[in-house]
Structures are given as C-alpha cells and as structure tokens.
Amino acid sequence: MSSDSNRCDREVTGPHQPVGYLLMRVHRALRATIDETLRPHGFTLPQVTLMFALAHKSGLSTADLARRAFVTPQAMGEVLAGLEAKGCVIRRAHDSHGRIQPAELTQAGMEARKLCHEVLARAEAQMLSDLSADERGMLGWPLERCLVALCDPLAEDAVRDGSIRLRTPPQKMRAEP
C-alpha cells in the first residue's frame, strides 16, 4: 500500500471545519484506500459497484448501472466490457427493446463480488479502526439520515411513517472513562 500522504491531504482537522468538507476528505481517503486494495485483484470501484448492484437486482440496464456507480452510461459500457472480458458479467438482448442489454452476474462474477466484499470490509475496518465500538455504532445512522435528506427531502415523511427503514437509531454514547 502506498504511503498515507498519497491518500490524505494532511490538513489539520479542527472543531470549526464544515462537516461536508470533512466528509469529502474522508471520501477521498477511503476511495484511495479502496482503489489500492482492489488493484492487486484486478478490479476497480465502478466494477465492484456494478457487481453489488447486479447481485441486488439482476438484469439492470447500462443506464441504471451507470446511475448506481456515479459514472456516465458511456463509462459504464467500458466497465461492463471489462467485466464481460473477465467472465464476471453477461449481457443478453432485451426481449422488447433491441438496444437495451440487461446485465447479469455469472458464477465467476458472484465469486469476484464475494472477494471484493472482503477487500472492501478490510478497507472499512481500517477507516473505523480508531473509533470505539460505540462510535462505530453511532456513525451510520446519522449519515443515512443525511443521505435521505439530500437525495429526497420528501423521503423524510417516509422515514417517519416507516415506509423507508433506516438503521436502528443508536443508543446514547456512553462517556469514555
């Protein structure tokens, strides 16, 4: 793995940094860590995102996959081609839409997804390594709420009425002795 200086901007953190700015810095460092840990296995983060999406819902179109991986449909075409070449994905012509080619994971793709999941879990563990168990437990829930608020402000009502379920709210953090 490369030195931390390649991943982290080493800017001193402080109590007055905006949360959004800190989230961007964490994202950049996590992305670099993920890329470094995936590289020896021959995968990229967009490829892994695609495999996770197809494991959740098979038969997605290139456009659907591009939205989920935060890339353009043209870039997703390249990602799909790379996974097809590795035997991880197959695309078949759609029954009623000639240009749409829904993608599916192959057995090799399912095995690759499992390997990549383990690699990503190690990167996440590294990110969370300095947090206590209580801090780790508290981190996800407010981030999910932020995501809901940013992606669909109307979803707040769905969260309240239970039609969208978030993680269980964490218990109050105990004071460290």
Sequence and secondary structure as in RCSB ss.txt:
>XXXX:A:sequence
MSSDSNRCDREVTGPHQPVGYLLMRVHRALRATIDETLRPHGFTLPQVTLMFALAHKSGLSTADLARRAFVTPQA
MGEVLAGLEAKGCVIRRAHDSHGRIQPAELTQAGMEARKLCHEVLARAEAQMLSDLSADERGMLGWPLERCLVAL
CDPLAEDAVRDGSIRLRTPPQKMRAEP
>XXXX:A:secstr
   HHHH       TTS HHHHHHHHHHHHHHHHHHHHGGGT  HHHHHHHHHHHHSTTB HHHHHHHHTS HHH
HHHHHHHHHHTTSEEE   SS TT   EEE HHHHHHHHHHHHHHHHHHHHHHTTS HHHHHHHHHHHHHHHHHH
H TTHHHHHHHTSS             
